[in-house]
Amino acid sequence: MCGIVGAIARRNVAPILLQGLERLEYRGYDSAGVALVSDGRLSRIVSTGRVAELRERAAAATSELGIAHTRWATHGVPSERNAHPHMSSEHVAVVHNGIIENYEELRVNLTAAGYVFTSDTDTEVIAHLIHSHYARGNGLLAATQAALAELIGAYAIGVVAADQPDLLICARRGSPLLLGIGEGEHFIASDVSALLPVTQRVVYLEEGDVAEISAAGYRLFDTAGNPVIRPVQVSQLNDASVSLNGYRHYMQKEIHEQPEALANTLESVCNSQSLVPGIFGAEAAAAFAEVDGILILACGTSHHAGMVARYWLEEIAGIPCSVEIASEYRYRISVANPRTLIVTISQSGETADTLAALNYAKSLGHQHTLAICNVPESAIIRQSKLRLLTRAGPEIGVASTKAFTTQLAALFLLTLVLAKQCGKLDAAQEQRHLHDLRHLPSAVQAVLKLEPEIAKLAEQFVNKHHALFLGRGLHYPIALEGALKLKEISYIHAEAYPAGELKHGPLALVDKEMPVIAVAPNDALLEKLKSNLQEVKARGGELYVFADANTRFHSGDGFHVMQMPEHAGYLSPILHTIPLQLLAYYVALQKGTDVDKPRNLAKSVTVE
């Protein structure tokens, strides 16, 4: 994740930008930079490492207009050449969060047009593209809008030009960005926490919004270029809080943050042409060469992520994989294989049972350890030789959402890297998987558009006390996750089964008062699943089916179909997770429970 701050005022904004970066430093601190407009020229000041170093370099800087960025480098080395802001012809500067999926094609075209690239990032494409339109006589706003129309992917950007000392442009799609409203001064930021020292009045940009900002005021435009008005809200947050960004609950916010969270997690490979073990650490290549099995240890939602990974690892990489609940593994006698890779999964990195299981595995002689975690300085990261940070950002809601889908993305990366190292992934397959990963944030964004339909569907669950979730194969763990979400925040008793197991007992529970939710991807097990659902229908059960396109399900009496997008192949479990999260959220809203702080639960389970 990265942090953006921008400011335009009738005073020196450099201290405001630097202070804002310090407040966003949790979002990344491998490099940081500012671009300031003064006397008809752009000055770019960057540094690697912490913002404190940038502050020293920019101590004498003064300007009434500037943009700033703090970054977590996940491909290439942290360096000044890759630090934001990026400039074009020393005339246009851009800061950017997100991933531009078609940057390679744009880079080829811009190179042919004479632009010289000096970084390894996709962001530099945006700077050159805006400059190319600006150089044709378009205003900065029009040039930015024209450039955005050519981009495919997710972004939040801030733009300034050397000859426009009274103008700041920003835009968002798939990544959060907001305006800070002051008296004769205005700001932009990724998170309101960066702006609390200067204003509590904010405007949250909607998907596709573009803003033209001056010290005196601002104008907002939607994706089509039409002027729009967004409400000004007064933040009630203090420095210790995290903004809801206009959402009703943290859980809803975090569900909608998943495109950005996935883009951030995948940034290490999405801007690369190949998969390398180094994304898991310097020792990964040597360690993976010695591995002939995987043991995944995790709890709760993270355990479900591990269950999905087992299907991937065995089918794609051809490596035997076991998945165990950490709290059970640590108390049983197991046979250790020193050539097994121990993978621990935790959002916080402080889960007591998972940490204890890791230490137990080490005591049995396991030397190869890898942590997948969302917190860089956590205990589980420090105690593992290899690691991959999921970069989901702070997750406040107790019911995990974006942490889960980013864990799945990280585990898929692990699968591909191991498959490649084992000779099970040829170059063509590798490129297809990389393409699918680059598209994943946009695919999740498309699924989120089902929210209004799911909110309506949730009304039918208000008076229910029990529910069954069904899935097959790769999607059985997703059914488990859907049941967990529903029980966590709505307090409806929910269970999940492999659909083929219905006839071995659970079918006895089915009646018109027992909703049955089915995950129905258009995969090899679809026809088997259809037969299982007919068993439910024949017994008067009420079915709610989340089905991919072309699965030929049709809504009818007692049979409710929610149409998903096209089948996403191996990444389908991530997409099918989204509607189940939304269903749990809206059922909880209907029932009036505390969505973000459900009873008896806590976010980070640091006790046994």
C-alpha positions as CSV (number, residue, x, y, z in Angstrom):
1,M,0.0,0.0,0.0
2,C,1.2,3.6,-0.6
3,G,0.2,6.9,0.8
4,I,-0.7,10.1,-1.2
5,V,-0.8,13.7,0.2
6,G,-1.2,16.9,-1.8
7,A,-1.8,20.5,-0.9
8,I,-2.5,23.9,-2.5
9,A,-2.6,27.0,-0.2
10,R,-1.5,30.6,0.3
11,R,1.2,29.4,2.6
12,N,4.2,27.0,2.5
13,V,2.7,23.5,2.1
14,A,6.0,21.5,2.4
15,P,5.6,20.9,6.1
16,I,2.0,19.8,5.6
17,L,3.0,17.3,3.0
18,L,5.8,15.9,5.1
19,Q,3.6,15.6,8.2
20,G,1.0,13.9,6.2
21,L,3.5,11.4,4.9
22,E,4.6,10.6,8.4
23,R,1.0,9.8,9.3
24,L,0.7,7.5,6.3
25,E,4.0,5.9,6.8
26,Y,2.3,2.6,7.9
27,R,1.3,2.3,4.3
28,G,4.9,2.0,3.2
29,Y,8.4,3.4,4.0
30,D,10.9,2.0,1.5
31,S,10.9,5.4,-0.3
32,A,9.2,8.7,-0.2
33,G,9.1,11.9,-2.2
34,V,7.6,15.3,-2.8
35,A,7.2,17.4,-6.0
36,L,6.9,21.1,-5.5
37,V,5.9,23.8,-7.9
38,S,7.6,27.2,-7.5
39,D,8.8,29.9,-9.9
40,G,7.6,28.1,-13.0
41,R,9.5,24.9,-12.3
42,L,9.1,21.5,-10.6
43,S,11.5,20.3,-7.9
44,R,11.5,16.7,-7.0
45,I,12.9,15.6,-3.7
46,V,13.0,11.8,-2.9
47,S,14.7,9.4,-0.5
48,T,14.9,5.8,0.2
49,G,13.9,4.6,3.7
50,R,11.9,6.5,6.3
51,V,10.1,9.8,5.8
52,A,12.4,11.3,8.4
53,E,15.2,11.2,5.8
54,L,13.0,13.0,3.3
55,R,12.2,15.6,5.9
56,E,15.9,16.3,6.3
57,R,16.4,16.7,2.6
58,A,13.4,18.9,2.2
59,A,14.0,21.0,5.3
60,A,14.5,24.2,3.2
61,A,11.8,23.5,0.7
62,T,9.0,26.1,0.2
63,S,6.1,26.0,-2.1
64,E,2.4,26.8,-2.2
65,L,1.6,23.7,-4.3
66,G,2.9,20.1,-4.0
67,I,2.2,16.4,-4.0
68,A,3.9,13.8,-1.9
69,H,4.0,10.0,-1.7
70,T,5.3,7.2,0.6
71,R,5.8,3.8,-1.0
72,W,6.4,0.2,-0.1
73,A,8.7,-1.2,-2.8
74,T,7.8,-4.7,-3.8
75,H,9.6,-5.2,-7.1
76,G,13.1,-4.2,-7.9
77,V,15.2,-2.6,-5.2
78,P,14.0,0.4,-3.2
79,S,15.7,3.3,-5.0
80,E,15.4,7.0,-5.7
81,R,14.7,6.3,-9.4
82,N,11.6,4.3,-8.5
83,A,10.4,6.6,-5.8
84,H,7.3,8.8,-6.5
85,P,6.5,11.4,-7.7
86,H,7.4,10.6,-11.3
87,M,7.9,13.4,-13.8
88,S,7.7,13.8,-17.5
89,S,9.9,16.3,-19.3
90,E,10.4,18.1,-16.0
91,H,7.0,19.6,-16.6
92,V,4.3,17.2,-15.2
93,A,4.6,15.3,-12.0
94,V,2.4,12.4,-10.8
95,V,1.9,10.4,-7.6
96,H,-0.1,7.2,-8.0
97,N,-1.5,4.3,-6.0
98,G,-2.8,1.2,-7.8
99,I,-1.8,-0.9,-10.8
100,I,-2.1,0.0,-14.5
101,E,-2.8,-3.2,-16.3
102,N,-2.0,-2.0,-19.8
103,Y,1.1,-0.1,-18.9
104,E,3.4,-2.2,-21.1
105,E,1.4,-1.4,-24.3
106,L,1.3,2.3,-23.3
107,R,5.0,2.3,-22.6
108,V,5.8,0.9,-26.1
109,N,3.6,3.6,-27.7
110,L,5.1,6.4,-25.6
111,T,8.7,5.2,-26.2
112,A,8.0,5.3,-30.0
113,A,6.7,8.9,-29.5
114,G,10.1,9.8,-28.0
115,Y,9.5,9.6,-24.3
116,V,12.4,8.2,-22.2
117,F,11.6,6.0,-19.2
118,T,13.9,6.2,-16.2
119,S,12.1,4.0,-13.7
120,D,10.7,0.4,-13.4
121,T,7.2,1.5,-12.4
122,D,3.9,1.6,-14.2
123,T,3.3,5.1,-12.8
124,E,5.8,6.8,-15.1
125,V,3.4,5.8,-18.0
126,I,0.8,8.0,-16.4
127,A,3.1,11.0,-16.2
128,H,4.2,10.7,-19.9
129,L,0.7,10.1,-21.1
130,I,-0.7,13.2,-19.4
131,H,2.2,15.2,-20.7
132,S,1.6,13.9,-24.2
133,H,-2.0,15.3,-24.1
134,Y,-0.9,18.5,-22.3
135,A,1.7,19.2,-25.0
136,R,-1.0,19.3,-27.6
137,G,-2.6,22.3,-26.0
138,N,-5.1,20.7,-23.6
139,G,-5.5,22.1,-20.2
140,L,-4.2,20.1,-17.3
141,L,-7.7,18.8,-16.4
142,A,-8.5,17.9,-20.0
143,A,-5.1,16.2,-20.4
144,T,-5.6,14.2,-17.3
145,Q,-9.1,13.1,-18.3
146,A,-7.9,12.1,-21.7
147,A,-5.0,10.1,-20.2
148,L,-7.3,8.3,-17.7
149,A,-9.6,7.2,-20.6
150,E,-6.6,5.2,-21.9
151,L,-5.7,3.5,-18.6
152,I,-6.9,0.0,-17.6
153,G,-6.6,-0.8,-14.0
154,A,-6.8,0.8,-10.6
155,Y,-5.5,4.2,-9.6
156,A,-5.6,7.1,-7.2
157,I,-3.5,10.0,-8.6
158,G,-2.4,13.5,-7.9
159,V,-1.0,15.7,-10.8
160,V,0.7,19.0,-10.9
161,A,2.4,21.0,-13.8
162,A,5.3,23.4,-13.6
163,D,3.5,26.2,-15.4
164,Q,0.2,25.8,-13.3
165,P,1.1,27.0,-9.8
166,D,-2.6,27.4,-8.9
167,L,-3.9,24.0,-10.0
168,L,-3.9,20.5,-8.5
169,I,-5.6,17.6,-10.3
170,C,-6.6,14.3,-8.7
171,A,-8.6,11.3,-9.6
172,R,-9.5,7.8,-8.3
173,R,-10.7,4.4,-9.5
174,G,-10.2,1.3,-7.4
175,S,-8.0,3.1,-4.9
176,P,-9.2,5.5,-2.2
177,L,-8.7,9.3,-2.4
178,L,-10.3,12.2,-0.6
179,L,-10.3,16.0,-0.6
180,G,-9.6,18.0,2.5
181,I,-11.5,21.3,2.6
182,G,-9.9,24.3,4.3
183,E,-10.3,28.1,4.4
184,G,-8.4,29.3,1.2
185,E,-6.6,26.0,1.0
186,H,-7.3,22.5,-0.1
187,F,-5.7,19.0,0.2
188,I,-5.8,15.5,-1.1
189,A,-4.9,12.3,0.8
190,S,-5.3,8.5,0.8
191,D,-6.6,8.6,4.3
192,V,-8.1,11.4,6.4
193,S,-5.6,10.7,9.2
194,A,-3.0,12.5,7.1
195,L,-5.1,15.7,7.1
196,L,-6.3,15.9,10.7
197,P,-3.7,18.6,11.6
198,V,-5.1,20.9,8.9
199,T,-8.8,20.0,8.5
200,Q,-11.6,17.7,9.5
201,R,-13.8,18.7,6.5
202,V,-13.5,16.1,3.8
203,V,-15.1,15.0,0.5
204,Y,-14.8,11.4,-0.4
205,L,-14.3,10.9,-4.1
206,E,-16.5,8.3,-5.7
207,E,-15.3,5.7,-8.2
208,G,-14.1,7.4,-11.4
209,D,-14.2,11.0,-10.0
210,V,-11.8,13.6,-11.2
211,A,-11.2,16.9,-9.2
212,E,-9.7,20.2,-10.3
213,I,-8.5,22.0,-7.2
214,S,-7.3,25.5,-6.5
215,A,-6.6,27.3,-3.2
216,A,-10.0,29.0,-3.6
217,G,-12.2,26.0,-4.4
218,Y,-12.6,22.8,-6.4
219,R,-14.7,21.2,-9.1
220,L,-15.7,17.5,-9.3
221,F,-16.4,15.5,-12.4
222,D,-17.6,12.0,-12.8
223,T,-16.3,9.3,-15.2
224,A,-18.2,10.8,-18.1
225,G,-16.9,14.2,-17.4
226,N,-20.1,15.6,-16.0
227,P,-19.9,18.1,-13.1
228,V,-21.0,16.4,-9.8
229,I,-21.4,17.4,-6.2
230,R,-20.2,15.2,-3.3
231,P,-21.2,15.9,0.3
232,V,-18.7,17.6,2.6
233,Q,-18.4,15.6,5.8
234,V,-16.9,16.6,9.1
235,S,-14.5,14.0,10.4
236,Q,-15.0,13.0,14.1
237,L,-11.8,11.0,14.1
238,N,-8.8,11.6,16.2
239,D,-5.2,10.5,15.6
240,A,-5.8,7.0,16.9
241,S,-8.7,6.4,14.6
242,V,-9.0,5.1,11.1
243,S,-11.5,6.7,8.8
244,L,-14.6,5.0,7.5
245,N,-14.2,6.9,4.2
246,G,-17.9,7.5,4.0
247,Y,-18.9,3.9,4.5
248,R,-21.4,2.9,7.2
249,H,-19.1,0.3,8.8
250,Y,-15.5,-0.8,8.7
251,M,-16.5,-4.1,7.3
252,Q,-18.3,-2.6,4.3
253,K,-15.3,-0.3,3.7
254,E,-12.9,-3.2,3.9
255,I,-15.0,-5.3,1.5
256,H,-14.8,-2.4,-1.0
257,E,-11.1,-2.0,-0.4
258,Q,-10.4,-5.4,-1.8
259,P,-9.5,-4.3,-5.3
260,E,-6.9,-2.0,-3.9
261,A,-5.7,-4.5,-1.3
262,L,-5.3,-7.2,-4.0
263,A,-3.5,-4.8,-6.3
264,N,-1.1,-3.8,-3.6
265,T,-0.4,-7.4,-2.6
266,L,0.2,-8.4,-6.2
267,E,2.3,-5.4,-7.1
268,S,5.5,-7.4,-6.8
269,V,4.6,-9.5,-9.8
270,C,2.1,-7.5,-11.7
271,N,4.8,-5.1,-12.9
272,S,7.1,-8.0,-13.7
273,Q,7.4,-10.3,-16.7
274,S,8.2,-13.4,-14.6
275,L,7.8,-15.0,-11.2
276,V,10.8,-15.2,-9.0
277,P,11.3,-16.9,-5.6
278,G,12.8,-13.7,-4.3
279,I,9.4,-12.1,-3.6
280,F,9.4,-14.5,-0.5
281,G,12.9,-13.5,0.6
282,A,16.5,-13.8,-0.4
283,E,16.8,-17.4,0.8
284,A,13.6,-18.6,-0.9
285,A,15.1,-20.1,-4.0
286,A,17.5,-22.3,-2.0
287,A,14.8,-23.3,0.5
288,F,12.2,-24.1,-2.2
289,A,14.7,-26.4,-4.0
290,E,14.8,-28.6,-0.9
291,V,11.0,-28.7,-0.3
292,D,9.0,-31.8,-1.2
293,G,5.9,-31.1,0.9
294,I,3.9,-28.2,2.4
295,L,2.2,-28.0,5.8
296,I,-0.1,-25.0,6.3
297,L,-0.9,-23.9,9.9
298,A,-3.6,-21.3,10.6
299,C,-6.8,-20.5,12.4
300,G,-10.2,-19.4,11.5
301,T,-10.5,-17.5,8.2
302,S,-6.8,-18.0,7.5
303,H,-7.3,-21.7,7.8
304,H,-9.9,-21.5,5.1
305,A,-7.4,-19.7,2.9
306,G,-5.0,-22.6,3.5
307,M,-7.6,-25.1,2.5
308,V,-8.0,-23.4,-0.9
309,A,-4.3,-23.4,-1.3
310,R,-4.1,-27.1,-0.8
311,Y,-6.1,-27.6,-4.1
312,W,-3.8,-25.1,-5.9
313,L,-0.5,-26.6,-4.6
314,E,-1.4,-30.2,-5.4
315,E,-3.0,-29.6,-8.8
316,I,-0.7,-26.8,-10.2
317,A,2.6,-27.4,-8.5
318,G,2.2,-31.2,-7.9
319,I,3.4,-30.8,-4.3
320,P,1.7,-32.7,-1.4
321,C,0.1,-30.3,1.0
322,S,-1.5,-30.7,4.4
323,V,-3.6,-28.0,6.2
324,E,-4.0,-28.1,10.0
325,I,-5.7,-25.9,12.5
326,A,-2.9,-24.4,14.5
327,S,-4.5,-24.9,17.9
328,E,-4.9,-28.6,17.2
329,Y,-1.5,-29.3,15.5
330,R,0.5,-28.0,18.5
331,Y,-1.2,-30.6,20.8
332,R,-0.8,-33.7,18.8
333,I,2.1,-36.0,18.1
334,S,3.1,-35.7,14.4
335,V,5.8,-37.2,12.2
336,A,8.2,-34.4,11.1
337,N,9.6,-34.3,7.6
338,P,12.6,-31.9,7.5
339,R,11.9,-31.3,3.8
340,T,8.5,-29.8,4.5
341,L,7.9,-26.1,4.1
342,I,5.9,-24.8,7.1
343,V,3.5,-22.0,6.0
344,T,1.8,-20.0,8.7
345,I,-1.0,-17.6,7.8
346,S,-2.2,-14.7,10.0
347,Q,-3.7,-11.3,9.5
348,S,-2.1,-9.7,12.6
349,G,0.9,-11.9,12.9
350,E,0.3,-12.2,16.6
351,T,-2.2,-15.1,16.7
352,A,-1.1,-17.0,19.7
353,D,-2.1,-20.5,18.5
354,T,-0.4,-20.0,15.1
355,L,2.8,-18.7,16.8
356,A,2.8,-21.6,19.1
357,A,2.3,-24.0,16.3
358,L,5.2,-22.5,14.4
359,N,7.4,-22.9,17.4
360,Y,6.3,-26.4,17.8
361,A,7.1,-27.2,14.2
362,K,10.6,-25.8,14.7
363,S,11.1,-27.9,17.8
364,L,10.4,-31.0,15.6
365,G,13.2,-30.0,13.3
366,H,11.4,-28.1,10.6
367,Q,13.8,-25.5,9.2
368,H,11.9,-24.1,6.2
369,T,9.3,-21.6,7.5
370,L,7.3,-19.0,5.5
371,A,4.8,-16.5,7.0
372,I,2.0,-14.9,5.1
373,C,0.9,-11.9,7.1
374,N,-0.5,-8.3,6.9
375,V,1.7,-6.7,9.6
376,P,5.4,-6.2,8.7
377,E,6.8,-6.0,12.2
378,S,4.7,-8.8,13.7
379,A,6.0,-11.7,15.7
380,I,5.2,-14.3,13.0
381,I,7.2,-12.3,10.5
382,R,10.2,-12.0,12.8
383,Q,10.1,-15.7,13.6
384,S,10.0,-17.0,10.0
385,K,12.8,-17.2,7.6
386,L,10.7,-16.4,4.5
387,R,7.7,-14.1,4.3
388,L,5.2,-12.4,2.0
389,L,3.3,-9.4,3.3
390,T,-0.3,-9.3,2.1
391,R,-0.5,-5.4,2.2
392,A,-4.2,-5.4,2.8
393,G,-3.9,-2.3,5.0
394,P,-5.4,-1.9,8.5
395,E,-8.4,-4.2,8.9
396,I,-10.6,-2.9,11.7
397,G,-13.7,-5.1,11.3
398,V,-13.5,-8.2,13.4
399,A,-14.9,-10.4,10.6
400,S,-11.9,-10.6,8.2
401,T,-12.6,-9.7,4.6
402,K,-9.7,-8.1,2.7
403,A,-7.2,-10.0,4.8
404,F,-8.7,-13.3,3.5
405,T,-8.7,-12.5,-0.2
406,T,-5.2,-11.1,0.0
407,Q,-4.1,-14.3,1.7
408,L,-5.5,-16.2,-1.1
409,A,-3.7,-14.1,-3.6
410,A,-0.4,-14.6,-1.7
411,L,-1.0,-18.3,-1.6
412,F,-1.6,-18.4,-5.3
413,L,1.7,-16.6,-5.9
414,L,3.4,-19.2,-3.7
415,T,1.8,-22.0,-5.8
416,L,3.0,-20.5,-9.1
417,V,6.5,-19.9,-7.8
418,L,6.8,-23.5,-6.5
419,A,5.3,-24.8,-9.7
420,K,7.8,-22.9,-11.8
421,Q,10.7,-24.1,-9.7
422,C,9.5,-27.7,-10.0
423,G,9.2,-27.5,-13.7
424,K,5.4,-27.7,-13.7
425,L,4.8,-24.2,-15.1
426,D,5.9,-23.4,-18.7
427,A,6.4,-19.9,-20.0
428,A,3.0,-19.7,-21.7
429,Q,1.2,-20.8,-18.5
430,E,3.1,-18.3,-16.5
431,Q,2.1,-15.5,-18.7
432,R,-1.5,-16.5,-18.6
433,H,-1.5,-16.6,-14.8
434,L,0.2,-13.2,-14.6
435,H,-2.4,-11.8,-16.9
436,D,-5.2,-13.2,-14.7
437,L,-3.5,-11.7,-11.6
438,R,-3.2,-8.3,-13.2
439,H,-6.9,-8.4,-14.0
440,L,-8.0,-9.6,-10.6
441,P,-8.6,-6.2,-8.9
442,S,-10.8,-5.2,-11.8
443,A,-12.7,-8.5,-11.7
444,V,-13.4,-8.0,-8.0
445,Q,-14.6,-4.5,-8.7
446,A,-17.1,-6.0,-11.1
447,V,-18.4,-8.4,-8.5
448,L,-18.9,-5.6,-6.0
449,K,-21.5,-4.2,-8.4
450,L,-23.8,-6.9,-7.2
451,E,-24.1,-5.2,-3.8
452,P,-27.6,-3.7,-4.3
453,E,-29.0,-7.1,-5.4
454,I,-27.4,-8.9,-2.4
455,A,-28.7,-6.3,0.0
456,K,-32.2,-7.0,-1.3
457,L,-31.6,-10.8,-1.0
458,A,-30.5,-10.4,2.6
459,E,-34.0,-9.3,3.6
460,Q,-35.1,-12.9,3.3
461,F,-32.7,-14.0,6.1
462,V,-33.8,-11.7,8.8
463,N,-36.0,-14.3,10.7
464,K,-33.8,-17.3,9.9
465,H,-32.0,-19.1,12.7
466,H,-29.9,-21.6,10.7
467,A,-28.3,-21.8,7.3
468,L,-26.4,-24.4,5.2
469,F,-23.6,-23.5,2.8
470,L,-22.5,-25.8,0.0
471,G,-19.5,-26.0,-2.3
472,R,-17.5,-28.5,-4.1
473,G,-13.8,-28.9,-4.7
474,L,-11.9,-25.7,-4.7
475,H,-15.0,-23.8,-3.6
476,Y,-15.8,-25.9,-0.5
477,P,-13.5,-23.8,1.7
478,I,-15.3,-20.7,0.3
479,A,-18.6,-22.2,1.6
480,L,-16.9,-22.6,5.0
481,E,-15.8,-19.0,4.9
482,G,-19.3,-17.8,3.9
483,A,-20.8,-19.7,6.8
484,L,-18.2,-18.3,9.2
485,K,-18.9,-14.7,8.1
486,L,-22.7,-15.2,8.6
487,K,-22.4,-16.7,12.1
488,E,-19.8,-14.1,13.2
489,I,-21.8,-11.0,12.6
490,S,-25.4,-12.0,12.3
491,Y,-25.4,-14.8,14.9
492,I,-27.3,-17.1,12.6
493,H,-26.1,-20.6,13.1
494,A,-24.5,-21.6,9.8
495,E,-22.6,-24.7,8.7
496,A,-20.9,-25.6,5.5
497,Y,-20.5,-29.0,3.7
498,P,-19.1,-30.4,0.6
499,A,-22.2,-30.7,-1.5
500,G,-21.7,-34.4,-2.1
501,E,-22.0,-34.9,1.7
502,L,-25.6,-33.7,1.9
503,K,-27.0,-37.2,1.5
504,H,-24.8,-38.5,4.4
505,G,-26.6,-36.6,7.1
506,P,-27.1,-32.8,6.6
507,L,-30.1,-33.4,4.3
508,A,-32.1,-34.2,7.4
509,L,-32.0,-30.6,8.4
510,V,-33.4,-29.2,5.1
511,D,-36.9,-27.7,5.1
512,K,-38.5,-24.5,4.0
513,E,-37.0,-22.7,7.1
514,M,-33.5,-23.7,6.3
515,P,-31.9,-21.5,3.6
516,V,-29.2,-23.3,1.6
517,I,-26.6,-21.2,0.0
518,A,-24.6,-22.7,-2.9
519,V,-21.3,-21.6,-4.5
520,A,-21.8,-22.6,-8.2
521,P,-18.8,-21.8,-10.4
522,N,-18.8,-23.0,-14.0
523,D,-16.2,-25.6,-13.5
524,A,-15.7,-29.4,-13.9
525,L,-17.9,-30.1,-10.9
526,L,-20.9,-28.1,-12.0
527,E,-23.1,-31.0,-13.1
528,K,-22.3,-32.8,-9.9
529,L,-23.4,-29.8,-7.9
530,K,-26.6,-29.4,-9.8
531,S,-27.6,-32.9,-8.8
532,N,-26.9,-32.1,-5.2
533,L,-29.0,-29.0,-5.4
534,Q,-31.9,-31.0,-6.8
535,E,-31.8,-33.1,-3.7
536,V,-32.4,-29.9,-1.7
537,K,-35.2,-28.7,-4.0
538,A,-37.0,-32.1,-3.9
539,R,-37.2,-31.7,-0.1
540,G,-38.7,-28.2,-0.1
541,G,-35.5,-26.4,0.7
542,E,-35.0,-22.7,-0.2
543,L,-31.9,-22.4,-2.4
544,Y,-29.7,-19.3,-3.0
545,V,-27.2,-20.0,-5.7
546,F,-24.3,-17.8,-6.6
547,A,-23.6,-18.9,-10.2
548,D,-21.2,-18.0,-12.9
549,A,-22.4,-16.9,-16.3
550,N,-23.5,-19.8,-18.6
551,T,-24.2,-22.2,-15.8
552,R,-27.8,-22.4,-17.0
553,F,-29.4,-21.8,-13.5
554,H,-32.8,-20.2,-13.6
555,S,-34.6,-18.5,-10.7
556,G,-38.0,-19.9,-9.7
557,D,-40.1,-20.9,-6.8
558,G,-37.7,-21.7,-3.9
559,F,-34.7,-21.2,-6.2
560,H,-32.9,-17.8,-6.2
561,V,-30.0,-17.3,-8.6
562,M,-27.5,-14.5,-8.1
563,Q,-25.6,-14.1,-11.4
564,M,-21.8,-13.8,-11.1
565,P,-19.4,-12.7,-13.9
566,E,-17.6,-15.2,-16.1
567,H,-15.7,-18.0,-14.5
568,A,-12.3,-16.9,-13.3
569,G,-10.5,-20.3,-13.4
570,Y,-8.2,-20.9,-10.5
571,L,-8.9,-17.5,-9.1
572,S,-12.6,-18.1,-8.9
573,P,-12.6,-18.7,-5.2
574,I,-11.5,-15.1,-4.6
575,L,-14.4,-13.7,-6.7
576,H,-17.0,-16.0,-5.1
577,T,-15.9,-14.9,-1.7
578,I,-17.1,-11.3,-2.3
579,P,-20.9,-11.9,-2.5
580,L,-20.8,-14.1,0.6
581,Q,-19.1,-11.3,2.5
582,L,-21.8,-8.9,1.3
583,L,-24.6,-11.3,2.2
584,A,-23.3,-11.6,5.8
585,Y,-22.9,-7.9,6.1
586,Y,-26.4,-7.0,4.9
587,V,-28.1,-9.8,6.9
588,A,-26.3,-8.4,10.0
589,L,-27.6,-4.9,9.1
590,Q,-31.1,-6.2,8.8
591,K,-30.9,-8.0,12.2
592,G,-29.4,-4.9,13.8
593,T,-26.2,-6.6,15.2
594,D,-22.9,-4.8,15.8
595,V,-21.2,-5.5,12.5
596,D,-17.7,-4.4,13.3
597,K,-17.6,-5.6,16.9
598,P,-19.6,-8.8,17.1
599,R,-20.2,-10.2,20.6
600,N,-17.6,-12.4,22.2
601,L,-15.0,-11.9,19.5
602,A,-11.9,-9.8,19.1
603,K,-9.8,-8.8,16.0
604,S,-6.4,-10.2,17.0
605,V,-6.5,-13.4,19.0
606,T,-3.4,-13.2,21.1
607,V,-4.5,-15.6,23.8
608,E,-4.9,-19.4,23.5
